[in-house]
Amino acid sequence: MITVSGLTKQYGSRTAVKELTFDVAAGRITGFVGPNGAGKSTTLRMMVGLTRPDDGEVRYAGVRYTDLRHPACVVGAVLDPRSMHPGRTARNHLRAMAAVSEIPANRVEHVLADVGLETVMDQRAGGFSLGMRQRLALAGALLGDPQVLLLDEPSNGLDPDGIRWLRNHLTAFAARGGTVFVSSHLIGELSMFADDLVVVGAGTLLVADSVEAITARHSAAVVMETTQTTELLRALAEHDLAAEHSDDRITVRGATKAQMAQLALDHDIRLDGLHEQTPSLEDALLEMTAAAAEFTTA
């Protein structure tokens, strides 16, 4: 549904996005992740014409965003939940959006109910919490009954119940054939419902693949505890298996528990502990983006 080709943006001597190319499939939820300063927000802004790229383009089903006849009916975007007049009620905020985009006014009440704001639609947005503003911003994105949702950190300000609601809402949208492209720092949450990931670092593409494939690239580790560390390390070396050694614990990557148990048995080595560590999606992404992180902790 979305094709991003060679997207590039420079601010003075700093390159925010460099030759970014990837596809986003319809009927799936694609997470957009990377460390701070990776170029995610700049990319999203270029995808909806708010920032002009120095090079490259974005197409929706083969059509540039600027050439879409009714953009709001194709792409719904939430890039900043604070971009609403604080003095307007939720209903009037959406009525203004609908008028600008030539969307029937009867869609307003429908989307407000859809995001759970029907009881506060006549309250001013200035009194809303960040979570309520997130819901109102999503209602605005849904006004045109779009085919695509572009969301920048939509979980910010939502409580656990709100995060679950958002997850279910986006999953249902994709199940109906919609396309969801969502940036988030909550990798654990994103792993619960995303199908694919686009990972960026320092403005460049690191990987674009399914969640399952990305996790599979980072093999599990087998951790063994034994008082016979010398003998075990020697046995591992004989089988060309690299190991990490710390006190009485030896870690081997790219092997299974069954293989390590058999090896210990064959060499008459007693194991006091044997377990497998499977890397989480968060572990995989942190490893992948470590070199491109703008800020790191000790």
C-alpha positions as CSV (number, residue, x, y, z in Angstrom):
1,M,0.0,0.0,0.0
2,I,2.8,2.4,0.9
3,T,6.1,2.7,-1.1
4,V,8.9,4.8,0.3
5,S,11.7,5.3,-2.2
6,G,15.0,7.0,-1.6
7,L,13.6,9.5,1.0
8,T,16.3,12.0,2.0
9,K,16.2,15.1,4.2
10,Q,19.1,17.3,5.2
11,Y,19.1,20.2,7.7
12,G,22.3,22.1,7.2
13,S,25.2,19.8,7.8
14,R,23.0,17.2,9.5
15,T,21.4,14.4,7.5
16,A,18.1,13.5,9.2
17,V,17.0,10.9,6.7
18,K,19.3,9.3,4.1
19,E,18.0,7.3,1.0
20,L,15.3,5.6,3.0
21,T,13.5,2.9,1.0
22,F,10.9,0.4,2.3
23,D,7.3,-0.9,1.6
24,V,4.4,-1.1,4.0
25,A,1.9,-3.9,3.2
26,A,-1.9,-3.5,3.4
27,G,-3.8,-5.5,6.0
28,R,-0.9,-5.5,8.4
29,I,0.5,-3.5,11.2
30,T,4.0,-2.2,10.6
31,G,6.0,-0.8,13.5
32,F,8.5,2.0,12.8
33,V,11.3,1.9,15.4
34,G,14.7,3.2,16.1
35,P,16.6,5.3,18.8
36,N,16.1,9.0,19.4
37,G,17.3,11.0,16.5
38,A,16.9,8.1,14.0
39,G,14.7,10.2,11.7
40,K,11.3,8.6,12.5
41,S,9.3,11.9,13.0
42,T,11.0,13.5,10.0
43,T,10.1,10.5,7.9
44,L,6.5,10.6,9.0
45,R,6.2,14.3,8.3
46,M,7.5,13.8,4.8
47,M,5.0,10.9,4.3
48,V,2.1,13.4,4.6
49,G,3.6,16.4,3.0
50,L,4.4,18.4,6.1
51,T,8.1,18.4,5.3
52,R,9.4,18.5,1.8
53,P,12.1,15.8,1.1
54,D,15.3,16.8,-0.6
55,D,15.1,13.7,-2.6
56,G,12.9,10.6,-3.0
57,E,9.1,10.1,-2.8
58,V,6.3,8.4,-1.0
59,R,3.4,6.8,-2.9
60,Y,0.1,5.3,-1.7
61,A,-1.1,2.6,-4.0
62,G,1.1,4.2,-6.7
63,V,-0.1,7.8,-6.1
64,R,2.0,10.6,-4.4
65,Y,0.4,12.1,-1.3
66,T,0.3,15.6,-2.9
67,D,-1.6,14.1,-5.9
68,L,-4.3,12.4,-3.8
69,R,-7.7,13.9,-4.7
70,H,-9.1,13.4,-1.2
71,P,-6.0,12.8,1.1
72,A,-8.1,12.4,4.3
73,C,-10.0,9.5,2.7
74,V,-6.7,7.6,2.0
75,V,-4.4,8.6,4.9
76,G,-5.3,9.4,8.5
77,A,-2.4,10.7,10.5
78,V,-1.7,11.4,14.1
79,L,1.7,13.2,14.5
80,D,1.0,15.4,17.4
81,P,-2.0,15.0,19.8
82,R,-1.6,18.6,21.0
83,S,-2.4,20.1,17.6
84,M,-5.9,21.2,18.4
85,H,-7.4,24.5,19.6
86,P,-7.8,24.3,23.4
87,G,-10.9,26.4,23.3
88,R,-12.9,24.2,21.0
89,T,-15.0,21.3,22.1
90,A,-14.1,17.8,20.7
91,R,-17.2,17.9,18.5
92,N,-16.4,21.4,17.1
93,H,-12.7,20.4,16.5
94,L,-13.7,17.5,14.4
95,R,-16.4,19.5,12.6
96,A,-13.8,22.0,11.5
97,M,-11.5,19.2,10.3
98,A,-14.4,17.6,8.4
99,A,-15.3,20.9,6.7
100,V,-11.7,21.5,5.6
101,S,-11.5,18.0,4.1
102,E,-15.0,18.0,2.6
103,I,-16.1,15.1,4.9
104,P,-19.8,14.7,5.8
105,A,-20.5,16.2,9.3
106,N,-22.3,13.0,10.4
107,R,-18.9,11.3,10.6
108,V,-18.0,13.4,13.7
109,E,-20.3,11.7,16.2
110,H,-19.5,8.3,14.7
111,V,-15.7,8.6,15.2
112,L,-16.1,10.2,18.6
113,A,-18.1,7.1,19.7
114,D,-15.6,4.9,18.0
115,V,-12.7,6.2,20.2
116,G,-14.8,6.4,23.4
117,L,-15.3,10.1,23.7
118,E,-19.0,10.4,23.1
119,T,-19.7,11.4,26.7
120,V,-17.2,14.3,26.5
121,M,-17.7,15.5,23.0
122,D,-19.0,18.9,24.1
123,Q,-16.1,19.5,26.5
124,R,-13.2,21.8,25.5
125,A,-10.1,20.0,24.4
126,G,-8.0,22.3,26.6
127,G,-9.3,20.4,29.6
128,F,-8.5,17.0,28.2
129,S,-5.7,14.7,29.6
130,L,-3.0,13.6,27.2
131,G,-4.7,10.3,26.9
132,M,-8.0,11.9,25.9
133,R,-6.2,14.1,23.4
134,Q,-4.6,11.0,21.9
135,R,-8.1,9.5,21.4
136,L,-9.4,12.8,19.9
137,A,-6.4,12.9,17.5
138,L,-7.2,9.3,16.4
139,A,-10.8,10.3,15.9
140,G,-9.6,13.0,13.6
141,A,-7.4,10.5,11.7
142,L,-10.5,8.3,11.2
143,L,-12.8,11.0,10.0
144,G,-12.3,10.3,6.3
145,D,-12.6,6.5,6.8
146,P,-9.1,6.1,5.5
147,Q,-7.2,3.1,4.1
148,V,-4.0,4.0,6.0
149,L,-3.2,5.1,9.5
150,L,0.1,6.8,10.2
151,L,0.7,7.2,14.0
152,D,3.6,8.7,15.8
153,E,3.9,7.4,19.4
154,P,0.1,7.0,19.8
155,S,0.5,5.2,23.2
156,N,1.9,8.3,25.0
157,G,-0.4,9.3,27.8
158,L,-2.6,6.3,27.7
159,D,-3.2,4.2,30.8
160,P,-3.0,0.4,30.5
161,D,-6.6,0.1,29.6
162,G,-6.2,2.7,26.9
163,I,-3.1,1.0,25.5
164,R,-5.1,-2.3,25.3
165,W,-8.0,-0.4,23.6
166,L,-5.5,1.1,21.1
167,R,-4.0,-2.3,20.3
168,N,-7.4,-3.9,19.7
169,H,-8.5,-0.9,17.6
170,L,-5.5,-1.1,15.3
171,T,-5.6,-4.8,15.0
172,A,-9.3,-4.6,14.0
173,F,-8.5,-1.9,11.5
174,A,-5.8,-4.0,9.9
175,A,-8.0,-7.1,9.9
176,R,-10.5,-5.1,7.7
177,G,-7.7,-4.6,5.2
178,G,-6.4,-1.3,6.5
179,T,-2.7,-0.4,6.6
180,V,-1.2,0.7,9.9
181,F,2.3,2.3,10.2
182,V,3.0,3.2,13.8
183,S,6.2,4.5,15.5
184,S,6.7,3.6,19.1
185,H,9.3,3.4,21.9
186,L,7.3,0.7,23.7
187,I,8.9,-2.3,22.0
188,G,7.3,-4.8,24.4
189,E,3.9,-3.4,23.6
190,L,4.6,-3.2,19.9
191,S,5.7,-6.8,19.8
192,M,2.2,-7.9,21.0
193,F,0.4,-6.7,17.8
194,A,2.8,-5.6,15.1
195,D,3.3,-7.9,12.1
196,D,6.3,-6.2,10.5
197,L,9.0,-3.8,11.5
198,V,10.9,-1.0,9.8
199,V,14.0,-0.3,11.9
200,V,16.1,2.8,11.3
201,G,19.2,4.3,12.8
202,A,21.0,7.6,12.2
203,G,18.5,8.2,9.3
204,T,19.2,5.1,7.4
205,L,17.4,1.8,7.1
206,L,18.7,-1.0,9.2
207,V,16.1,-3.7,8.4
208,A,12.6,-4.1,7.1
209,D,11.1,-7.5,7.8
210,S,8.5,-9.4,9.8
211,V,8.7,-9.4,13.6
212,E,9.2,-13.2,13.5
213,A,12.1,-13.0,11.1
214,I,13.9,-10.3,13.0
215,T,13.6,-12.2,16.3
216,A,14.8,-15.4,14.6
217,R,18.0,-13.7,13.5
218,H,19.1,-13.4,17.1
219,S,19.7,-17.0,18.2
220,A,18.9,-18.3,21.6
221,A,21.6,-18.9,24.2
222,V,22.1,-22.0,26.4
223,V,23.4,-21.3,29.9
224,M,25.1,-24.0,31.8
225,E,26.2,-24.1,35.4
226,T,29.0,-26.5,36.4
227,T,32.0,-26.8,38.7
228,Q,33.8,-28.5,35.8
229,T,34.2,-25.4,33.8
230,T,37.7,-26.3,32.4
231,E,36.5,-29.7,31.1
232,L,33.3,-28.2,29.6
233,L,35.2,-25.3,27.9
234,R,37.6,-27.9,26.4
235,A,34.7,-30.0,25.2
236,L,33.0,-27.0,23.6
237,A,36.2,-26.0,21.8
238,E,36.6,-29.5,20.4
239,H,33.1,-29.0,18.8
240,D,34.0,-25.5,17.5
241,L,31.4,-23.9,19.8
242,A,32.2,-20.5,21.1
243,A,31.4,-19.9,24.7
244,E,31.2,-17.0,27.2
245,H,32.5,-17.9,30.7
246,S,31.6,-16.2,34.0
247,D,32.4,-17.9,37.3
248,D,30.6,-21.3,37.1
249,R,28.3,-20.2,34.3
250,I,29.0,-20.9,30.6
251,T,26.9,-19.4,27.8
252,V,26.8,-20.9,24.3
253,R,24.9,-19.3,21.5
254,G,23.5,-21.1,18.4
255,A,23.0,-24.4,20.3
256,T,20.0,-26.1,21.9
257,K,19.5,-27.5,25.5
258,A,19.4,-31.0,24.1
259,Q,22.7,-30.6,22.3
260,M,24.4,-29.3,25.4
261,A,23.0,-31.9,27.6
262,Q,24.2,-34.6,25.3
263,L,27.7,-33.0,25.0
264,A,28.0,-32.9,28.8
265,L,26.9,-36.5,29.1
266,D,29.3,-37.7,26.4
267,H,32.2,-36.0,28.3
268,D,31.1,-37.1,31.8
269,I,30.5,-33.5,32.9
270,R,28.0,-32.9,35.6
271,L,25.7,-29.9,35.0
272,D,24.2,-28.2,38.0
273,G,22.0,-26.0,35.9
274,L,20.9,-25.9,32.2
275,H,18.4,-23.4,30.7
276,E,17.8,-21.6,27.4
277,Q,17.5,-17.9,27.1
278,T,15.4,-16.7,24.1
279,P,16.1,-13.1,23.1
280,S,13.1,-10.7,23.2
281,L,12.2,-8.4,20.4
282,E,13.5,-5.6,22.5
283,D,16.9,-7.3,23.0
284,A,17.1,-7.9,19.2
285,L,16.3,-4.2,18.4
286,L,18.7,-2.8,21.0
287,E,21.5,-4.9,19.7
288,M,20.7,-3.9,16.1
289,T,20.5,-0.1,16.8
290,A,23.3,0.1,19.5
291,A,25.8,1.6,17.0
292,A,23.3,4.2,15.8
293,A,22.0,5.4,19.2
294,E,22.4,9.1,19.7
295,F,22.3,8.9,23.5
296,T,23.5,5.9,25.5
297,T,23.7,5.0,29.2
298,A,26.6,3.3,31.0
